[in-house]
Amino acid sequence: MKKLILTAIVIVLIGCSTLGTANRQTMMSKWQKSDRDVELLADINGWSNWQAKGNPLEPGKCADQAEVKLSVLKELNIPAKRMTCTIEGKGHAFVIATLDRDYILDNGTINDVVWAEEALLSTWGIADVEAW
């Protein structure tokens, strides 16, 4: 029984360690066939965060992840721009993508989700937002 439980744990850990590591060509093929909606942006956001692995709070990691997101969005012809803001006195980079409205794609410093821009600004108190 212990071996079975240990085997299950190892399988889960291996599965988690490979989550989000699909190659770019596979992901681009998937995204090109997807509806242009928030779920697509959320998928791009999560995948891009995995591609620029590491602690999202590590200095410079948010910038690396923003670059991956921008390149994917550009290839999919989704308007996007890189932004910066100040959170607790520290600089932070993220991306705003435009579909029917503006959505923020973030790396986890704020939260690993996609928000409508005005909800993020009012709910999370982001200050000093400016074009990079």
N, C-alpha and C positions, 0 to 999 in steps of 0.2 A: 504494500500500500504506500509506504514512504517513497519507494522508487517511482511509483506512478504519479504521486503528487509532485515530486522533484522534476520529473520529466515534463509535466504540464507547466510548471513554473518556468522551466528553461524555454519551452516552446513559446510561451507568452512573451518572455523577455526578448527572444530573438525576433518575434513578430513586431514588438514595439521598437526595437532598435532599427528595423528596416522601414518603418512607417515613414512615408514621405520621401523615399529615396528613388522613386521611379525616374528614369532618365528624361531629359528635357524633350526629346523627340516624341516619346510616348505621351507625355503630358500635353505637348502642343497639339498633337493629333486629337486627343480627347477634348481639349478646350476649343479647338476650331469647330467642333461639332456641337458644342454646348450652347444653350441659350445665353444671351447676354443679360445676366441677372446677378443678384447679390450672391447666390450660391457659387457662381463662377468666380467672382471676386474672392470669396472666402476660400475656395480651393486654391487659387493662385497665391493668396496670402499665406496659407499654411505650407504649401509646397516650397515657396520661396524662402520661408523662414528655415525650413529643413536644409535647403541647399546651401545657405550661409550658416552652417551649424555653429554651435557654441552657445555660451550663455548669452541670451539676448540683452542682458544688462551690462555685458562686457563693453568697455569703451570701443566705439567704432563698429560694433556688430550691427547696430540698427542701420548704419549707413550701408554696410555690405548687403543687408537684406533688402533695403530700399532699392539698390541698384538692380538686383535680380528681378524684383517686382516690375520696375520700370521697363526693363528689356523685354519681359514677357508681354506686358500690356502693350508696348509699342508694336511688337510683332503681331499681336491680335487686333491692332488698329483701335485700341481703346484709349481715348485721351487720358493722360495722366501727368502728374507733376510731382516732383520731390519737394518735400516741405521740411521745415525744422520748427521746433518749439522748445520751450523751456519747461522742464518738469522738476520741481524741487531744486531749482538752481542749476540743473544740468541740461546740456543740449541733447536733443533727440531728433532723429530723422525718421520720416514716415512718408507714405505716398497717398495722394488723393487721386482717385480714378473717377471718371465721369461716365455714367450711363444715363439714366433718366434724371439723375441728380448726382451730387458729389458724395463719394464714399471714401472713408479713411481706411487704409490698409496698414496695420501696425504689426510690430514684431513681438509683442508681448510685454513691452515696458508698460504700456497702458493696459492692454489685454490682447489676446490673440484672436481677435474677431474683426469683422468689418462693421463700421458704423456709418450712419448718415452723418455728414459733417456737422450739421447744426446740433444734433444730439450729443456728439462728442464734446463740442465746444461748451455747451451749456451744462452737461452732466458731469464731465470730468475736469472742468476748469483749466483747460489748456490755455496757456498764455503765450504771447509773443510769437504767434504763428506768422511766418514769412516765407517767401519763396527762397529755396536754397541758392 
